[in-house]
Amino acid sequence: MEKIDIEFVNICKAFGPRQLYAALNGDFASGSCVAITGNNGAGKSTLLKIIAGMVKPTAGTIRYFSIAGDLSLEKFRQQTGFLTPELQFYDSLTAKENLHFFAGISGVKLPENQIESILEKVELSSKSQERLQSFSTGMRQRLKLALLLVVKRSVWFLDEPSSNLDRSGRILIEKAIREACDNGQTILLATNDAAEVEYADHVIGLS
């Protein structure tokens, strides 16, 4: 995995007459976790999508760079992984089948034993052959974490990753974030959860 740094300058975003924020600036290096906080509707998820290149800002610039120099948006996207409410699995497939399918469309092919190892890591190994229609919201959230671990991206975009998780699930999220940072990955985390904010090296507060 490449080590990727991100810089954004004078980011503004407006929806019609409503301006979410103006002249936001920030830069963070690989191996860091940045929390984006703010009230509901402040634009936390939107800022994640802007930095990810999924939503265009009204104004401002974003740079992605590695040790080799600047990265294009296309090359940056190839190094990103997501754990967000928008990610939905197929209810008609089993946990293992969902991982194989979504890993495959991400260009990742893993042997069966590695998939099983990751399901065990997120404490879903006993449910690997069950169809998703029987999964609780917390189990689905664990499967999203499993997919993030499967695709092995340099930059993680996490939108309330501990949502619907019990204590053991929240511990899994914390451990995954800390291990990723130790591995030089860059983590961007949208949250209002005080415990999740504790994982962060830097905080961007939106009003």
N, CA, C and O of each residue as an XYZ file, in Angstrom:
828
protein
N       0.837     -1.199      0.000
C       0.000      0.000      0.000
C       0.873      1.252      0.000
O       1.885      1.325      0.698
N       0.456      2.237     -0.803
C       1.145      3.521     -0.788
C       0.791      4.298      0.474
O      -0.304      4.161      1.019
N       1.737      5.115      0.926
C       1.443      6.049      2.004
C       1.020      7.361      1.365
O       1.772      7.966      0.601
N      -0.195      7.793      1.685
C      -0.800      8.934      0.997
C      -1.099     10.064      1.970
O      -1.699      9.853      3.024
N      -0.670     11.270      1.598
C      -0.983     12.484      2.344
C      -2.074     13.244      1.586
O      -2.209     13.116      0.369
N      -2.841     14.028      2.325
C      -3.948     14.787      1.724
C      -3.882     16.231      2.207
O      -3.595     16.502      3.373
N      -4.152     17.143      1.290
C      -4.193     18.573      1.636
C      -5.405     19.196      0.963
O      -5.653     18.958     -0.219
N      -6.160     19.990      1.706
C      -7.248     20.735      1.067
C      -7.171     22.198      1.479
O      -6.849     22.530      2.620
N      -7.479     23.066      0.511
C      -7.283     24.509      0.687
C      -8.539     25.263      0.282
O      -9.054     25.102     -0.824
N      -9.021     26.092      1.208
C     -10.159     26.997      0.952
C     -11.385     26.264      0.396
O     -12.016     26.711     -0.561
N     -11.701     25.130      1.022
C     -12.865     24.366      0.577
C     -14.159     25.052      1.018
O     -14.350     25.361      2.194
N     -15.021     25.276      0.062
C     -16.349     25.838      0.314
C     -17.384     24.892     -0.293
O     -17.139     24.247     -1.313
N     -18.537     24.826      0.357
C     -19.626     24.031     -0.200
C     -20.956     24.674      0.130
O     -21.263     24.960      1.287
N     -21.744     24.897     -0.922
C     -23.072     25.482     -0.753
C     -24.075     24.662     -1.546
O     -23.771     24.142     -2.619
N     -25.274     24.559     -0.996
C     -26.398     23.955     -1.694
C     -27.436     25.052     -1.863
O     -28.204     25.347     -0.948
N     -27.447     25.654     -3.054
C     -28.316     26.802     -3.259
C     -27.890     27.934     -2.335
O     -26.707     28.269     -2.275
N     -28.849     28.537     -1.605
C     -28.480     29.643     -0.712
C     -27.834     29.188      0.597
O     -27.322     30.003      1.364
N     -27.863     27.876      0.840
C     -27.338     27.376      2.115
C     -25.857     27.014      1.990
O     -25.482     26.143      1.206
N     -25.035     27.691      2.769
C     -23.605     27.408      2.749
C     -23.241     26.562      3.960
O     -23.469     26.963      5.101
N     -22.676     25.390      3.700
C     -22.272     24.503      4.793
C     -21.034     25.019      5.489
O     -20.981     25.091      6.716
N     -20.031     25.381      4.692
C     -18.781     25.893      5.256
C     -18.040     26.669      4.183
O     -18.278     26.508      2.986
N     -17.135     27.515      4.652
C     -16.355     28.355      3.743
C     -14.897     28.348      4.179
O     -14.585     28.415      5.367
N     -14.025     28.268      3.202
C     -12.583     28.390      3.423
C     -12.053     27.406      4.458
O     -11.316     27.789      5.366
N     -12.435     26.124      4.318
C     -11.863     25.089      5.176
C     -10.490     24.695      4.651
O     -10.305     24.484      3.453
N      -9.525     24.599      5.573
C      -8.176     24.211      5.212
C      -7.700     23.085      6.113
O      -8.052     23.031      7.292
N      -6.908     22.197      5.563
C      -6.361     21.120      6.378
C      -5.340     20.313      5.610
O      -5.359     20.266      4.380
N      -4.461     19.687      6.339
C      -3.540     18.737      5.720
C      -3.202     17.678      6.755
O      -3.042     17.975      7.939
N      -3.099     16.468      6.301
C      -2.776     15.380      7.217
C      -1.980     14.322      6.488
O      -2.166     14.064      5.299
N      -1.090     13.724      7.248
C      -0.124     12.787      6.686
C      -0.582     11.360      6.863
O      -1.455     11.068      7.680
N       0.014     10.474      6.090
C      -0.251      9.055      6.244
C       0.081      8.630      7.661
O       1.017      9.142      8.276
N      -0.689      7.698      8.165
C      -0.501      7.241      9.533
C      -1.282      8.036     10.555
O      -1.170      7.787     11.755
N      -2.080      9.000     10.088
C      -2.860      9.813     11.020
C      -4.344      9.514     10.882
O      -4.811      9.051      9.842
N      -5.076      9.791     11.962
C      -6.532      9.668     11.978
C      -7.114     11.045     12.251
O      -6.787     11.677     13.255
N      -7.970     11.503     11.365
C      -8.592     12.815     11.485
C     -10.086     12.643     11.690
O     -10.755     12.001     10.881
N     -10.613     13.212     12.767
C     -12.046     13.149     13.047
C     -12.712     14.438     12.575
O     -12.220     15.535     12.838
N     -13.832     14.296     11.878
C     -14.654     15.436     11.472
C     -15.906     15.406     12.333
O     -16.693     14.462     12.255
N     -16.094     16.421     13.143
C     -17.207     16.455     14.085
C     -18.133     17.632     13.777
O     -17.779     18.544     13.030
N     -19.317     17.589     14.367
C     -20.269     18.676     14.174
C     -21.685     18.183     14.368
O     -21.938     16.978     14.379
N     -22.600     19.111     14.521
C     -24.003     18.755     14.708
C     -24.558     18.074     13.468
O     -23.980     18.172     12.386
N     -25.675     17.386     13.625
C     -26.359     16.799     12.471
C     -26.683     17.898     11.467
O     -27.224     18.944     11.826
N     -26.346     17.648     10.211
C     -26.586     18.645      9.170
C     -25.447     19.615      8.969
O     -25.525     20.488      8.106
N     -24.383     19.479      9.756
C     -23.254     20.408      9.630
C     -22.402     20.114      8.399
O     -21.626     20.965      7.965
N     -22.542     18.913      7.834
C     -21.805     18.596      6.620
C     -20.641     17.649      6.804
O     -19.700     17.666      6.011
N     -20.687     16.823      7.837
C     -19.581     15.883      8.085
C     -19.443     14.878      6.945
O     -18.360     14.700      6.388
N     -20.546     14.230      6.607
C     -20.505     13.226      5.542
C     -20.181     13.871      4.200
O     -19.471     13.289      3.381
N     -20.700     15.066      3.980
C     -20.412     15.775      2.723
C     -18.933     16.083      2.602
O     -18.362     15.946      1.520
N     -18.299     16.497      3.695
C     -16.865     16.786      3.644
C     -16.069     15.526      3.349
O     -15.100     15.569      2.591
N     -16.469     14.396      3.943
C     -15.812     13.136      3.602
C     -15.894     12.886      2.095
O     -14.902     12.515      1.468
N     -17.075     13.092      1.522
C     -17.271     12.819      0.098
C     -16.501     13.805     -0.775
O     -16.031     13.445     -1.855
N     -16.370     15.042     -0.314
C     -15.577     16.029     -1.057
C     -14.105     15.613     -1.073
O     -13.459     15.630     -2.121
N     -13.585     15.243      0.087
C     -12.181     14.842      0.158
C     -11.946     13.557     -0.634
O     -10.875     13.362     -1.210
N     -12.951     12.682     -0.658
C     -12.846     11.432     -1.408
C     -12.990     11.642     -2.911
O     -12.757     10.718     -3.690
N     -13.372     12.852     -3.324
C     -13.551     13.129     -4.746
C     -14.883     12.669     -5.290
O     -15.048     12.546     -6.504
N     -15.843     12.410     -4.405
C     -17.166     11.947     -4.830
C     -18.144     13.099     -5.012
O     -19.123     12.975     -5.749
N     -17.884     14.217     -4.346
C     -18.713     15.419     -4.448
C     -17.779     16.589     -4.729
O     -16.730     16.719     -4.098
N     -18.163     17.444     -5.681
C     -17.326     18.592     -6.004
C     -17.580     19.726     -5.011
O     -18.731     20.019     -4.685
N     -16.520     20.358     -4.533
C     -16.723     21.535     -3.681
C     -17.181     22.709     -4.534
O     -16.947     22.732     -5.743
N     -17.825     23.671     -3.917
C     -18.204     24.887     -4.626
C     -16.955     25.674     -5.005
O     -16.905     26.312     -6.057
N     -15.960     25.621     -4.145
C     -14.671     26.265     -4.409
C     -13.608     25.539     -3.590
O     -13.915     24.806     -2.651
N     -12.358     25.760     -3.967
C     -11.256     25.161     -3.223
C     -10.585     24.025     -3.987
O     -11.088     23.562     -5.011
N      -9.449     23.590     -3.475
C      -8.669     22.538     -4.132
C      -8.263     21.459     -3.130
O      -8.109     21.706     -1.934
N      -8.099     20.258     -3.670
C      -7.675     19.111     -2.862
C      -6.496     18.458     -3.576
O      -6.535     18.253     -4.790
N      -5.445     18.132     -2.818
C      -4.279     17.451     -3.381
C      -4.070     16.136     -2.647
O      -4.244     16.031     -1.432
N      -3.691     15.141     -3.436
C      -3.339     13.839     -2.885
C      -1.915     13.550     -3.351
O      -1.610     13.705     -4.533
N      -1.056     13.141     -2.452
C       0.302     12.854     -2.889
C       0.951     11.762     -2.053
O       0.666     11.585     -0.868
N       1.832     11.042     -2.723
C       2.613      9.980     -2.102
C       4.081     10.351     -2.222
O       4.414     11.452     -2.661
N       4.943      9.453     -1.840
C       6.375      9.725     -1.909
C       6.829      9.973     -3.344
O       7.843     10.632     -3.577
N       6.069      9.438     -4.308
C       6.432      9.613     -5.718
C       5.925     10.925     -6.295
O       6.284     11.271     -7.421
N       5.102     11.665     -5.560
C       4.574     12.929     -6.044
C       3.060     12.971     -6.030
O       2.413     12.129     -5.407
N       2.499     13.948     -6.715
C       1.047     14.134     -6.740
C       0.356     12.942     -7.396
O       0.866     12.334     -8.337
N      -0.836     12.630     -6.855
C      -1.667     11.566     -7.424
C      -2.876     12.186     -8.112
O      -3.446     13.161     -7.622
N      -3.260     11.621     -9.238
C      -4.510     12.037     -9.872
C      -5.675     11.533     -9.020
O      -5.512     10.639     -8.190
N      -6.844     12.119     -9.238
C      -8.027     11.671     -8.509
C      -8.308     10.205     -8.812
O      -8.693      9.451     -7.919
N      -8.120      9.799    -10.055
C      -8.371      8.409    -10.425
C      -7.459      7.459     -9.649
O      -7.917      6.439     -9.135
N      -6.173      7.791     -9.564
C      -5.242      6.923     -8.837
C      -5.519      6.957     -7.340
O      -5.357      5.950     -6.650
N      -5.936      8.115     -6.842
C      -6.289      8.211     -5.427
C      -7.476      7.316     -5.112
O      -7.469      6.602     -4.110
N      -8.491      7.351     -5.958
C      -9.700      6.544     -5.719
C      -9.384      5.055     -5.656
O     -10.049      4.301     -4.944
N      -8.372      4.638     -6.399
C      -7.986      3.233     -6.378
C      -7.382      2.813     -5.048
O      -7.207      1.624     -4.784
N      -7.064      3.798     -4.211
C      -6.433      3.521     -2.921
C      -7.356      3.816     -1.737
O      -6.900      3.888     -0.595
N      -8.658      3.985     -2.011
C      -9.592      4.357     -0.949
C     -10.546      3.226     -0.596
O     -10.957      2.448     -1.457
N     -10.891      3.151      0.682
C     -11.872      2.203      1.179
C     -12.894      2.932      2.031
O     -12.589      3.959      2.638
N     -14.125      2.391      2.075
C     -15.219      3.098      2.737
C     -15.965      2.199      3.721
O     -16.174      1.010      3.480
N     -16.355      2.804      4.826
C     -17.302      2.176      5.746
C     -18.347      3.252      6.038
O     -18.161      4.100      6.911
N     -19.440      3.200      5.295
C     -20.455      4.246      5.371
C     -21.850      3.632      5.339
O     -22.008      2.475      4.949
N     -22.871      4.404      5.749
C     -24.248      3.895      5.675
C     -24.685      3.586      4.246
O     -25.577      2.762      4.042
N     -24.067      4.240      3.244
C     -24.450      4.016      1.850
C     -24.055      2.632      1.340
O     -24.639      2.136      0.376
N     -23.072      2.011      1.977
C     -22.634      0.690      1.540
C     -23.679     -0.351      1.943
O     -23.944     -0.544      3.130
N     -24.261     -1.011      0.966
C     -25.289     -2.011      1.218
C     -24.880     -3.336      0.582
O     -24.390     -3.371     -0.547
N     -25.087     -4.422      1.320
C     -24.781     -5.751      0.816
C     -26.031     -6.386      0.203
O     -27.129     -5.835      0.275
N     -25.831     -7.571     -0.406
C     -26.939     -8.302     -1.008
C     -27.509     -9.295      0.003
O     -26.812    -10.196      0.468
N     -28.774     -9.116      0.332
C     -29.420     -9.978      1.321
C     -29.491    -11.432      0.879
O     -29.520    -12.336      1.714
N     -29.520    -11.661     -0.428
C     -29.666    -13.024     -0.936
C     -28.347    -13.804     -0.923
O     -28.339    -15.012     -1.159
N     -27.236    -13.119     -0.648
C     -25.926    -13.767     -0.583
C     -25.500    -13.977      0.858
O     -25.961    -13.276      1.758
N     -24.622    -14.941      1.074
C     -24.074    -15.160      2.410
C     -23.011    -14.108      2.702
O     -22.600    -13.358      1.816
N     -22.572    -14.064      3.956
C     -21.520    -13.128      4.343
C     -20.275    -13.353      3.498
O     -19.680    -12.400      2.995
N     -19.884    -14.609      3.344
C     -18.685    -14.935      2.575
C     -18.862    -14.570      1.105
O     -17.941    -14.041      0.482
N     -20.035    -14.847      0.550
C     -20.284    -14.522     -0.856
C     -20.260    -13.018     -1.091
O     -19.746    -12.552     -2.107
N     -20.817    -12.257     -0.149
C     -20.768    -10.799     -0.271
C     -19.333    -10.302     -0.286
O     -18.988     -9.434     -1.089
N     -18.497    -10.836      0.587
C     -17.095    -10.408      0.622
C     -16.396    -10.740     -0.689
O     -15.680     -9.906     -1.244
N     -16.601    -11.948     -1.181
C     -15.982    -12.325     -2.455
C     -16.450    -11.410     -3.589
O     -15.647    -10.982     -4.418
N     -17.747    -11.113     -3.620
C     -18.295    -10.298     -4.703
C     -17.744     -8.878     -4.661
O     -17.238     -8.377     -5.665
N     -17.838     -8.224     -3.498
C     -17.410     -6.825     -3.422
C     -15.895     -6.680     -3.501
O     -15.393     -5.683     -4.019
N     -15.170     -7.660     -2.994
C     -13.719     -7.648     -3.159
C     -13.372     -7.793     -4.638
O     -12.459     -7.134     -5.136
N     -14.106     -8.658     -5.333
C     -13.851     -8.888     -6.749
C     -14.043     -7.646     -7.592
O     -13.220     -7.356     -8.460
N     -15.130     -6.894     -7.351
C     -15.355     -5.681     -8.143
C     -14.390     -4.577     -7.749
O     -14.269     -3.578     -8.458
N     -13.693     -4.747     -6.613
C     -12.631     -3.815     -6.211
C     -11.272     -4.261     -6.739
O     -10.252     -3.625     -6.475
N     -11.270     -5.366     -7.491
C     -10.029     -5.850     -8.068
C      -9.189     -6.692     -7.141
O      -7.995     -6.877     -7.377
N      -9.806     -7.212     -6.073
C      -9.069     -8.006     -5.078
C      -9.577     -9.442     -5.098
O     -10.782     -9.682     -5.013
N      -8.664    -10.386     -5.210
C      -9.030    -11.799     -5.129
C      -8.207    -12.427     -4.010
O      -6.977    -12.434     -4.053
N      -8.901    -12.949     -3.019
C      -8.226    -13.564     -1.883
C      -8.583    -15.045     -1.810
O      -9.702    -15.438     -2.139
N      -7.634    -15.855     -1.379
C      -7.955    -17.274     -1.183
C      -8.970    -17.447     -0.058
O      -9.117    -16.581      0.804
N      -9.656    -18.564     -0.083
C     -10.730    -18.838      0.875
C     -10.267    -18.704      2.317
O     -10.998    -18.178      3.156
N      -9.061    -19.175      2.613
C      -8.605    -19.145      4.009
C      -8.403    -17.728      4.512
O      -8.582    -17.470      5.702
N      -8.033    -16.799      3.630
C      -7.863    -15.405      4.065
C      -9.210    -14.739      4.325
O      -9.350    -13.960      5.268
N     -10.201    -15.045      3.487
C     -11.555    -14.534      3.731
C     -12.066    -15.043      5.072
O     -12.626    -14.284      5.864
N     -11.868    -16.329      5.317
C     -12.315    -16.922      6.585
C     -11.587    -16.297      7.768
O     -12.183    -16.089      8.824
N     -10.300    -15.998      7.598
C      -9.523    -15.385      8.670
C     -10.044    -13.997      9.013
O     -10.104    -13.625     10.185
N     -10.420    -13.232      8.000
C     -10.940    -11.882      8.233
C     -12.321    -11.943      8.877
O     -12.626    -11.134      9.753
N     -13.162    -12.889      8.456
C     -14.468    -13.051      9.100
C     -14.298    -13.436     10.571
O     -15.075    -13.011     11.426
N     -13.294    -14.228     10.847
C     -13.017    -14.578     12.242
C     -12.546    -13.354     13.015
O     -12.885    -13.189     14.187
N     -11.772    -12.503     12.369
C     -11.253    -11.301     13.014
C     -12.372    -10.361     13.451
O     -12.266     -9.704     14.486
N     -13.457    -10.298     12.654
C     -14.584     -9.425     13.013
C     -15.682    -10.204     13.734
O     -16.796     -9.709     13.904
N     -15.357    -11.426     14.156
C     -16.242    -12.272     14.956
C     -17.531    -12.651     14.215
O     -18.625    -12.659     14.780
N     -17.352    -12.968     12.910
C     -18.488    -13.418     12.107
C     -18.244    -14.786     11.487
O     -19.010    -15.209     10.621
N     -17.202    -15.483     11.905
C     -16.865    -16.758     11.265
C     -18.009    -17.776     11.390
O     -18.232    -18.575     10.480
N     -18.726    -17.745     12.510
C     -19.824    -18.699     12.695
C     -21.034    -18.360     11.827
O     -21.947    -19.173     11.683
N     -21.038    -17.149     11.245
C     -22.166    -16.695     10.419
C     -21.801    -16.621      8.939
O     -22.582    -16.106      8.139
N     -20.628    -17.126      8.566
C     -20.111    -16.921      7.214
C     -21.001    -17.502      6.125
O     -21.007    -16.996      5.003
N     -21.758    -18.562      6.437
C     -22.604    -19.209      5.431
C     -24.068    -18.778      5.538
O     -24.927    -19.317      4.840
N     -24.349    -17.812      6.404
C     -25.732    -17.329      6.542
C     -26.000    -16.195      5.557
O     -25.134    -15.359      5.301
N     -27.208    -16.182      5.015
C     -27.587    -15.103      4.116
C     -27.796    -13.820      4.918
O     -28.193    -13.852      6.083
N     -27.519    -12.699      4.269
C     -27.556    -11.407      4.957
C     -28.945    -11.022      5.435
O     -29.081    -10.163      6.306
N     -29.985    -11.645      4.877
C     -31.339    -11.296      5.299
C     -31.573    -11.602      6.780
O     -32.496    -11.064      7.391
N     -30.732    -12.468      7.354
C     -30.882    -12.805      8.774
C     -29.969    -11.974      9.673
O     -29.991    -12.128     10.894
N     -29.164    -11.091      9.070
C     -28.183    -10.322      9.844
C     -28.827     -9.107     10.514
O     -29.688     -8.445      9.935
N     -28.396     -8.832     11.729
C     -28.783     -7.604     12.422
C     -27.976     -6.435     11.852
O     -27.031     -6.642     11.091
N     -28.350     -5.212     12.221
C     -27.606     -4.034     11.752
C     -26.172     -4.058     12.278
O     -25.248     -3.645     11.578
N     -25.988     -4.534     13.491
C     -24.644     -4.626     14.049
C     -23.781     -5.632     13.304
O     -22.598     -5.383     13.076
N     -24.360     -6.761     12.924
C     -23.619     -7.769     12.156
C     -23.250     -7.233     10.779
O     -22.162     -7.510     10.274
N     -24.148     -6.469     10.175
C     -23.849     -5.868      8.878
C     -22.693     -4.870      9.004
O     -21.849     -4.764      8.115
N     -22.673     -4.148     10.114
C     -21.587     -3.185     10.323
C     -20.247     -3.915     10.469
O     -19.225     -3.444      9.972
N     -20.255     -5.043     11.137
C     -19.035     -5.856     11.238
C     -18.587     -6.347      9.859
O     -17.391     -6.414      9.576
N     -19.560     -6.690      9.002
C     -19.212     -7.162      7.668
C     -18.607     -6.032      6.829
O     -17.727     -6.269      6.001
N     -19.081     -4.812      7.047
C     -18.478     -3.661      6.363
C     -17.019     -3.503      6.779
O     -16.160     -3.208      5.947
N     -16.742     -3.697      8.054
C     -15.356     -3.642      8.519
C     -14.544     -4.759      7.871
O     -13.398     -4.550      7.474
N     -15.138     -5.936      7.768
C     -14.443     -7.060      7.137
C     -14.074     -6.720      5.694
O     -12.965     -7.022      5.253
N     -14.988     -6.098      4.959
C     -14.697     -5.731      3.575
C     -13.564     -4.715      3.508
O     -12.707     -4.788      2.628
N     -13.562     -3.773      4.436
C     -12.485     -2.776      4.490
C     -11.136     -3.456      4.695
O     -10.135     -3.060      4.097
N     -11.115     -4.473      5.536
C      -9.880     -5.205      5.788
C      -9.483     -6.066      4.587
O      -8.296     -6.273      4.332
N     -10.472     -6.561      3.858
C     -10.207     -7.396      2.689
C      -9.536     -6.598      1.571
O      -8.562     -7.060      0.976
N     -10.060     -5.390      1.282
C      -9.570     -4.651      0.109
C      -8.246     -3.931      0.354
O      -7.564     -3.563     -0.603
N      -7.867     -3.720      1.627
C      -6.536     -3.214      1.985
C      -6.180     -1.915      1.254
O      -5.263     -1.887      0.434
N      -6.904     -0.860      1.556
C      -6.666      0.431      0.926
C      -5.797      1.343      1.793
O      -5.718      1.177      3.011
N      -5.151      2.304      1.143
C      -4.246      3.227      1.845
C      -4.990      4.289      2.639
O      -4.482      4.786      3.644
N      -6.202      4.641      2.190
C      -6.993      5.699      2.836
C      -8.372      5.143      3.167
O      -9.045      4.560      2.317
N      -8.778      5.334      4.423
C     -10.099      4.886      4.863
C     -11.001      6.085      5.107
O     -10.600      7.049      5.759
N     -12.223      6.023      4.582
C     -13.260      7.001      4.881
C     -14.323      6.301      5.720
O     -15.000      5.389      5.244
N     -14.463      6.729      6.960
C     -15.357      6.073      7.911
C     -16.435      7.050      8.364
O     -16.135      8.119      8.896
N     -17.679      6.677      8.150
C     -18.806      7.522      8.555
C     -19.542      6.819      9.688
O     -20.286      5.865      9.460
N     -19.328      7.301     10.913
C     -19.913      6.712     12.114
C     -19.701      5.195     12.144
O     -20.672      4.439     12.161
N     -18.455      4.748     12.151
C     -18.175      3.314     12.013
C     -18.657      2.447     13.170
O     -18.854      1.245     12.994
N     -18.850      3.038     14.355
C     -19.294      2.235     15.500
C     -20.810      2.173     15.626
O     -21.338      1.587     16.571
N     -21.505      2.778     14.668
C     -22.968      2.806     14.719
C     -23.540      1.393     14.783
O     -23.151      0.513     14.016
N     -24.478      1.194     15.720
C     -25.197     -0.085     15.903
C     -24.330     -1.225     16.420
O     -24.751     -2.381     16.392
N     -23.135     -0.919     16.887
C     -22.256     -1.963     17.398
C     -22.303     -2.038     18.920
O     -22.445     -1.028     19.609
N     -22.179     -3.266     19.422
C     -22.067     -3.459     20.860
C     -20.627     -3.184     21.292
O     -19.789     -2.786     20.483
N     -20.356     -3.403     22.578
C     -19.025     -3.072     23.097
C     -17.915     -3.831     22.363
O     -16.889     -3.241     22.025
N     -18.105     -5.111     22.117
C     -17.058     -5.883     21.448
C     -16.852     -5.397     20.013
O     -15.730     -5.402     19.505
N     -17.940     -4.978     19.363
C     -17.820     -4.443     18.015
C     -17.079     -3.122     17.991
O     -16.282     -2.866     17.089
N     -17.342     -2.282     18.984
C     -16.649     -0.993     19.065
C     -15.154     -1.209     19.310
O     -14.323     -0.461     18.796
N     -14.823     -2.215     20.080
C     -13.408     -2.537     20.319
C     -12.745     -2.959     19.012
O     -11.594     -2.608     18.756
N     -13.477     -3.720     18.177
C     -12.941     -4.127     16.883
C     -12.642     -2.915     15.999
O     -11.608     -2.873     15.333
N     -13.545     -1.932     15.992
C     -13.339     -0.720     15.201
C     -12.107      0.031     15.695
O     -11.260      0.439     14.901
N     -12.014      0.209     17.003
C     -10.859      0.924     17.559
C      -9.551      0.217     17.200
O      -8.583      0.858     16.790
N      -9.532     -1.096     17.357
C      -8.320     -1.860     17.059
C      -7.951     -1.733     15.585
O      -6.778     -1.572     15.248
N      -8.948     -1.805     14.710
C      -8.687     -1.707     13.271
C      -8.113     -0.334     12.911
O      -7.185     -0.237     12.107
N      -8.666      0.724     13.505
C      -8.178      2.072     13.228
C      -6.744      2.238     13.716
O      -5.900      2.770     12.995
N      -6.469      1.790     14.924
C      -5.122      1.955     15.466
C      -4.101      1.140     14.678
O      -2.986      1.607     14.443
N      -4.469     -0.071     14.268
C      -3.556     -0.894     13.470
C      -3.316     -0.267     12.103
O      -2.196     -0.297     11.592
N      -4.365      0.301     11.508
C      -4.218      0.943     10.205
C      -3.278      2.148     10.288
O      -2.423      2.338      9.423
N      -3.442      2.946     11.321
C      -2.549      4.101     11.494
C      -1.109      3.643     11.691
O      -0.187      4.226     11.120
N      -0.914      2.608     12.491
C       0.435      2.072     12.701
C       1.033      1.557     11.397
O       2.252      1.519     11.232
N       0.158      1.162     10.473
C       0.593      0.633      9.178
C       0.804      1.735      8.140
O       1.148      1.456      6.991
N       0.594      2.997      8.553
C       0.811      4.119      7.643
C      -0.391      4.504      6.810
O      -0.273      5.326      5.900
N      -1.559      3.922      7.104
C      -2.760      4.297      6.374
C      -3.324      5.607      6.922
O      -3.062      5.984      8.065
N      -4.104      6.291      6.083
C      -4.699      7.570      6.450
C      -6.182      7.351      6.720
O      -6.887      6.764      5.900
N      -6.654      7.825      7.873
C      -8.040      7.584      8.286
C      -8.785      8.906      8.409
O      -8.326      9.813      9.104
N      -9.929      9.025      7.743
C     -10.814     10.173      7.908
C     -12.128      9.670      8.466
O     -12.756      8.776      7.899
N     -12.534     10.247      9.570
C     -13.611      9.706     10.387
C     -14.647     10.783     10.680
O     -14.345     11.769     11.352
N     -15.876     10.600     10.176
C     -16.970     11.517     10.490
C     -17.741     10.953     11.671
O     -18.240      9.828     11.615
N     -17.839     11.730     12.737
C     -18.453     11.182     13.949
C     -18.903     12.273     14.906
O     -18.379     13.387     14.905
N     -19.894     11.918     15.725
C     -20.256     12.719     16.889
C     -20.087     11.905     18.159
O     -20.528     12.308     19.235
N     -19.445     10.759     18.020
C     -19.239      9.840     19.126
C     -17.943     10.213     19.849
O     -16.863     10.157     19.262
N     -18.057     10.593     21.120
C     -16.886     11.039     21.874
C     -15.803      9.966     21.937
O     -14.613     10.282     21.904
N     -16.208      8.704     22.028
C     -15.228      7.618     22.076
C     -14.468      7.513     20.765
O     -13.262      7.264     20.771
N     -15.157      7.698     19.634
C     -14.479      7.650     18.336
C     -13.528      8.829     18.162
O     -12.458      8.680     17.572
N     -13.905      9.985     18.664
C     -13.034     11.160     18.558
C     -11.697     10.900     19.258
O     -10.665     11.444     18.865
N     -11.727     10.070     20.291
C     -10.503      9.753     21.026
C      -9.482      9.019     20.158
O      -8.292      9.031     20.472
N      -9.921      8.384     19.081
C      -8.987      7.679     18.204
C      -8.158      8.647     17.370
O      -7.101      8.282     16.855
N      -8.638      9.886     17.238
C      -8.087     10.813     16.261
C      -6.844     11.559     16.752
O      -6.707     11.855     17.938
N      -5.948     11.852     15.813
C      -4.787     12.699     16.085
C      -5.154     14.176     15.904
O      -4.581     15.055     16.547
N      -6.122     14.429     15.014
C      -6.553     15.794     14.720
C      -8.068     15.807     14.610
O      -8.679     14.801     14.251
N      -8.671     16.946     14.918
C     -10.127     17.095     14.849
C     -10.476     18.323     14.027
O      -9.930     19.405     14.243
N     -11.388     18.147     13.083
C     -11.962     19.267     12.323
C     -13.386     19.447     12.823
O     -14.236     18.583     12.607
N     -13.646     20.551     13.481
C     -14.981     20.804     14.022
C     -15.793     21.670     13.098
O     -15.379     22.777     12.753
N     -16.964     21.172     12.688
C     -17.881     21.941     11.838
C     -19.010     22.486     12.678
O     -19.568     21.769     13.509
N     -19.352     23.729     12.476
C     -20.433     24.343     13.266
C     -21.758     24.219     12.529
O     -22.787     24.674     13.028
